[in-house]
Amino acid sequence: MSAADYKVCHVCGSVMEPCSTSKTIRFHGNELKLNGLKAYCCPNCGETVYSAEEVDKMERLARAFTTEIESLEDAQRKGDA
């Protein structure tokens, strides 16, 4: 196992393994599912840890998603007026 693939779980102390996960973002009744997120998962307790790069990616996508939903809601309100 290379140093890049080796992490220790901060919850239980087990060796974490590289994995691919999904995360769902919900906003105002809408959902965005993010697939293929790179992470480290603990096979013992299930803890998941994301790299700073993956967190940045998730935050950018979440901001774009919420901005788009707000824009659509604003347009709908203007159309209803």
C-alpha positions as CSV (number, residue, x, y, z in Angstrom):
1,M,0.0,0.0,0.0
2,S,1.5,3.4,-1.0
3,A,1.6,6.3,1.4
4,A,-1.0,8.1,-0.7
5,D,-3.5,5.3,-0.1
6,Y,-2.9,5.0,3.7
7,K,-5.1,6.8,6.2
8,V,-6.1,6.0,9.7
9,C,-9.7,6.4,10.8
10,H,-10.0,9.1,13.5
11,V,-13.0,7.3,14.9
12,C,-11.9,3.8,15.5
13,G,-8.2,3.7,14.4
14,S,-8.6,1.2,11.6
15,V,-6.8,1.5,8.2
16,M,-9.1,3.4,5.8
17,E,-9.3,2.4,2.1
18,P,-9.8,4.5,-1.0
19,C,-13.4,4.3,-2.2
20,S,-15.9,6.0,-4.4
21,T,-19.1,7.4,-2.8
22,S,-22.2,9.3,-3.6
23,K,-23.8,12.3,-1.8
24,T,-27.2,13.9,-2.2
25,I,-27.7,17.6,-1.8
26,R,-31.2,18.8,-1.0
27,F,-32.4,22.4,-1.4
28,H,-36.0,23.7,-1.4
29,G,-37.4,20.2,-2.2
30,N,-34.9,19.6,-5.0
31,E,-32.2,17.0,-5.0
32,L,-28.8,16.8,-6.7
33,K,-27.0,13.5,-6.5
34,L,-23.2,13.6,-6.8
35,N,-21.7,10.2,-7.8
36,G,-18.1,9.1,-8.0
37,L,-16.8,11.2,-5.2
38,K,-13.3,10.1,-4.2
39,A,-12.9,9.4,-0.5
40,Y,-11.4,7.2,2.2
41,C,-13.8,4.8,3.8
42,C,-13.3,2.9,7.0
43,P,-14.3,-0.8,6.6
44,N,-14.7,-1.1,10.4
45,C,-17.0,1.8,11.4
46,G,-18.1,3.3,8.1
47,E,-16.5,6.7,8.6
48,T,-15.9,8.6,5.3
49,V,-13.2,11.3,4.8
50,Y,-13.0,13.4,1.7
51,S,-9.9,15.2,0.4
52,A,-9.8,19.0,0.4
53,E,-10.1,18.9,-3.4
54,E,-13.3,16.8,-3.3
55,V,-14.8,19.0,-0.6
56,D,-14.1,22.1,-2.8
57,K,-15.7,20.3,-5.8
58,M,-18.8,19.4,-3.7
59,E,-19.1,23.0,-2.4
60,R,-18.8,24.5,-5.9
61,L,-21.5,22.1,-7.2
62,A,-23.7,22.8,-4.2
63,R,-23.4,26.6,-4.7
64,A,-24.2,26.3,-8.4
65,F,-27.2,24.0,-7.7
66,T,-28.7,26.4,-5.0
67,T,-28.1,29.4,-7.2
68,E,-29.9,27.7,-10.1
69,I,-32.8,26.7,-7.9
70,E,-33.1,30.2,-6.5
71,S,-33.0,31.7,-10.0
72,L,-35.8,29.3,-11.2
73,E,-37.9,30.1,-8.1
74,D,-37.4,33.9,-8.7
75,A,-38.5,33.5,-12.3
76,Q,-41.5,31.5,-11.3
77,R,-42.5,34.2,-8.7
78,K,-42.2,36.9,-11.3
79,G,-44.3,34.9,-13.7
80,D,-47.0,34.4,-11.1
81,A,-47.1,38.1,-10.3
